[in-house]
Amino acid sequence: MDQWLEFTRGPLFRLCFVIMILGLLRILILDFIGAVKLYRSVADKTIPWKLVLSRTLQWLFPIKKIGRSRPVYSVISILFHIGLLIVPIFLFAHVKLWESSVGTSWITLPFAAAYVLTLSTVAFGLLLFLGRVFNKSSSFISRKQDYIWPLLLLIPFLTGFICAHLNISPAFYSFTMLIHILTGNMIFVLIPFTKIAHCVLMPFSQIINTLAWKFPPDTDKAICKTLNKEGVPV
């Protein structure tokens, strides 16, 4: 078991992390190329940068949207995402792992804060999952991965909490830690190929939307072709 742990937190971790970085970089490059082509094809090349920046900040910090619709769900979603980002990045054990691997470290969460954030993230994740299952509007537009992702993201939190805070046998600790590392590595690999890639693409989404709404020439034909409605009277 110790050899498996060393392999998963060493070579396998580095491989999965590289796959994630290269996958996200590929998406960014393709989106950038698409944005440049789109910009060149439109007649109106003026871009309202202040509006784009304002909308981007609203997406990154969606405080104003909390009270508009489903405020409780919005608050839970925001808090879940906060824990999802802060705990893995600033957890003491993770920072020390990075320090031993690449020689780089940064500030870490206090023990009490990590404890509370881990449990709250698990609770908020379960609430989001239940909200998606039992809310008709959410379930109608949800795909299978929309149900699987919240549960998959919670496995490293649960297993990490068990290993850090519960009194368990060495054998069960090793098994649980192996699940913790394997699911974390799996998440790294899946990020560039699923909707979770929006964690990187979101800051650039508004500029893409702004260009898209300028409607380049032959947009109507492209839409009809995509919808398989070519030649159909509207």
SEFI-466751 format. One line per 5 residues: number of its first residue (from 1); their letters; for each residue z, x, y of C-alpha. Coordinates in pm, 1 decimal, always signed. Each point is the difference from the previous one (the first is absolute). Layout:
N
NUM	a	Z/X/Y | ...
//
This chain:
234
1	mdqwl	+0.0/+0.0/+0.0 | +79.7/+286.0/+238.7 | -350.3/+138.9/-48.5 | -149.7/-338.9/+84.0 | +212.0/-20.2/+313.9
6	eftrg	-108.4/+345.4/+111.9 | -364.0/-85.8/-64.0 | +9.0/-334.8/+182.4 | +186.2/+130.2/+305.9 | -205.2/+321.0/+6.8
11	plfrl	-371.0/+23.1/-97.6 | -51.0/-376.8/-43.5 | +163.9/-77.0/+335.5 | -217.8/+254.9/+180.1 | -314.8/-135.8/-167.6
16	cfvim	+80.8/-362.1/+90.1 | +87.8/+94.6/+356.8 | -330.1/+187.9/+42.8 | -192.4/-299.4/-140.7 | +171.1/-225.3/+254.6
21	ilgll	-76.2/+231.1/+293.3 | -363.3/+52.7/-99.9 | -46.8/-373.3/-65.1 | +140.6/-99.0/+338.6 | -201.2/+273.4/+169.8
26	rilil	-316.1/-134.1/-164.2 | +75.0/-350.3/+130.1 | +60.9/+131.1/+352.6 | -324.3/+200.8/-1.9 | -206.2/-293.7/-127.8
31	dfiga	+155.8/-233.2/+257.8 | -65.6/+251.8/+275.8 | -365.0/+35.7/-105.4 | -33.5/-378.6/-14.5 | +156.1/-36.4/+346.4
36	vklyr	-239.4/+258.1/+146.7 | -302.3/-176.6/-153.9 | +128.2/-332.9/+127.4 | +54.6/+138.8/+348.1 | -352.5/+137.9/+12.3
41	svadk	-152.0/-330.3/-110.7 | +159.6/-226.3/+260.7 | -152.0/-57.9/+342.3 | +332.9/-27.1/+183.1 | +170.3/+336.3/-46.6
46	tipwk	+300.4/-68.2/+222.3 | +328.9/+9.8/-188.4 | +314.6/-157.7/+152.2 | +232.2/+285.2/-94.6 | +307.4/-157.1/+162.5
51	lvlsr	-48.9/-318.9/-202.9 | -57.3/+199.7/-319.8 | +316.1/+205.0/+62.5 | +200.1/-312.6/+81.0 | -110.7/-177.6/-317.8
56	tlqwl	+64.9/+310.0/-208.6 | +355.1/+26.5/+132.5 | +50.6/-369.9/-70.3 | -102.8/+56.6/-362.8 | +221.0/+306.5/-35.2
61	fpikk	+297.2/-169.5/+171.7 | -54.2/-374.7/-60.7 | +305.1/-114.6/+192.8 | -185.8/-270.5/+196.8 | -139.3/-157.8/-317.4
66	igrsr	+339.2/-64.5/-156.8 | +61.0/-333.4/+164.8 | -352.7/-141.4/-22.9 | -20.6/-107.1/-363.7 | +229.6/+51.8/-300.3
71	pvysv	+251.1/+207.4/+202.6 | +236.4/+56.5/-294.4 | -283.5/+127.0/-220.0 | -120.3/+226.9/+282.9 | +344.8/+153.8/+51.7
76	isilf	+43.8/+58.1/-373.8 | -345.7/+160.7/-21.3 | +71.5/+235.1/+291.7 | +338.4/+105.2/-139.9 | -152.2/+52.0/-344.7
81	higll	-270.0/+229.4/+140.9 | +258.1/+194.2/+201.8 | +203.2/+75.0/-311.9 | -314.7/+67.7/-199.6 | -94.9/+281.0/+238.5
86	ivpif	+334.2/+142.9/+108.4 | +179.8/+30.9/-335.0 | -262.2/+202.9/-192.8 | -70.2/+228.7/+295.8 | +355.4/+70.3/+118.2
91	lfahv	+203.6/-28.4/-318.5 | +204.1/+318.7/-49.1 | -115.7/+59.9/-359.9 | -366.5/-42.7/+96.0 | +26.8/+234.9/+297.5
96	klwes	+164.8/+264.0/-217.3 | -278.9/-41.3/-255.6 | -257.5/+66.2/+272.4 | +202.4/+297.1/+122.2 | +7.9/+154.8/-347.1
101	svgts	-372.2/-63.1/-48.7 | -157.9/+99.0/+332.0 | +290.5/+142.8/+199.2 | -3.9/-277.7/+262.2 | +285.4/-238.5/+79.0
106	witlp	+101.3/-252.0/+265.9 | +290.4/-225.0/+92.4 | +143.4/-220.9/-273.4 | +163.5/-339.7/-11.7 | +379.1/-22.1/-9.8
111	faaay	+128.4/-108.6/-338.9 | +116.7/-342.4/+121.1 | -330.6/-71.6/+177.3 | -203.2/+95.8/-308.0 | +223.9/-221.2/-215.8
116	vltls	-39.9/-305.5/+224.7 | -372.5/+51.6/+61.2 | -74.1/+36.0/-370.3 | +177.7/-322.4/-94.4 | -140.8/-191.7/+298.1
121	tvafg	-354.2/+114.6/-81.3 | +38.3/-125.1/-357.7 | +139.1/-332.6/+122.7 | -270.2/-47.0/+263.5 | -271.4/+97.1/-248.8
126	lllfl	+118.7/-262.7/-247.1 | +13.0/-261.2/+276.3 | -356.9/+83.4/+102.9 | -112.5/-30.4/-360.5 | +169.4/-339.3/-39.0
131	grvfn	-137.7/-113.3/+335.4 | -351.6/+89.4/-111.8 | +46.0/-181.1/-331.8 | +149.0/-322.9/+132.3 | -176.8/-28.5/+337.3
136	ksssf	-327.9/-188.6/-45.8 | -179.9/+161.1/+295.6 | +92.8/+349.3/-120.8 | -77.0/-60.0/-365.8 | -337.7/-154.1/+86.2
141	isrkq	-130.4/+321.5/+161.6 | +185.9/+243.7/-227.7 | -163.4/+211.6/-267.6 | +167.4/+135.6/-312.9 | +73.1/+333.9/+164.1
146	dyiwp	+183.4/-182.2/+281.3 | +260.2/-106.2/-257.4 | +10.2/+325.8/-192.7 | +33.1/+235.6/+297.4 | +340.3/-118.6/+129.0
151	lllli	+147.3/+29.7/-349.1 | -158.1/+341.3/-62.9 | +126.6/+129.3/+334.8 | +352.4/-110.2/-86.2 | +20.2/+186.0/-332.4
156	pfltg	+55.1/+345.7/+159.4 | +269.0/-149.9/+225.0 | +183.7/-164.1/-289.1 | -24.2/+297.7/-234.0 | +94.1/+244.3/+276.6
161	ficah	+302.9/-210.2/+91.1 | +110.8/-16.7/-363.8 | -25.7/+377.4/-40.1 | +178.1/+73.6/+329.5 | +281.6/-253.6/-2.3
166	lnisp	+72.3/-129.3/-350.4 | +200.6/+173.8/-271.7 | -249.5/+20.8/-286.1 | -45.0/+224.3/-303.3 | -206.9/+320.4/+33.5
171	afysf	-268.8/-137.0/-232.3 | -33.3/-324.3/+196.3 | +3.5/+197.6/+325.9 | -291.9/+216.8/-117.2 | -197.4/-304.0/-115.4
176	tmlih	+63.0/-189.0/+323.8 | -87.4/+302.9/+211.0 | -322.7/+41.8/-197.1 | -94.4/-362.0/+80.0 | +94.3/+63.7/+362.7
181	iltgn	-230.8/+300.9/+31.3 | -286.5/-149.2/-202.0 | -12.5/-320.6/+205.1 | +16.0/+201.6/+320.8 | -292.9/+211.2/-116.9
186	mifvl	-188.9/-313.7/-102.1 | +47.5/-145.7/+347.4 | -140.7/+318.5/+155.5 | -314.5/-27.5/-213.5 | -49.6/-373.3/+60.1
191	ipftk	+47.2/+3.9/+378.7 | -358.7/+103.7/+94.6 | -152.1/-257.8/-238.6 | +201.9/-307.0/+100.7 | +94.1/-194.7/+310.4
196	iahcv	+297.3/+233.1/+52.6 | -250.7/+237.3/+160.1 | +55.5/-208.0/+314.7 | +305.7/+218.7/+62.2 | -249.1/+262.9/+119.1
201	lmpfs	-287.6/-221.0/+116.0 | +201.5/-246.4/+209.0 | +9.2/+214.6/+318.0 | -382.1/+12.1/-7.3 | -63.2/-364.5/-89.3
206	qiint	-14.1/-133.0/+354.4 | -273.6/+235.2/+116.7 | -205.9/-101.5/-306.3 | +57.5/-369.0/+75.5 | -95.8/+49.2/+363.8
211	lawkf	-329.8/+162.6/-97.4 | -69.3/-257.1/-270.1 | +29.0/-291.0/+241.6 | -280.1/+144.4/+213.0 | -241.8/-126.5/-266.1
216	ppdtd	-268.5/+267.8/-51.1 | -364.1/-107.7/-39.8 | -83.6/-182.2/-327.1 | +365.9/-91.1/-55.0 | -100.6/-357.0/-85.7
221	kaick	-241.6/+123.6/-267.7 | +262.2/+231.8/-146.4 | +251.6/-285.2/-18.0 | -250.7/-229.1/-170.3 | -85.8/+272.8/-248.8
226	tlnke	+368.3/+62.3/-76.4 | +60.4/-372.1/-54.3 | -323.3/-35.1/-200.1 | -125.8/-257.1/+251.4 | -326.6/+161.5/+101.5
231	gvpv	-258.8/-263.5/+91.5 | +252.1/-283.6/-13.3 | -12.4/-218.4/+317.0 | +324.4/-9.7/+194.6
//
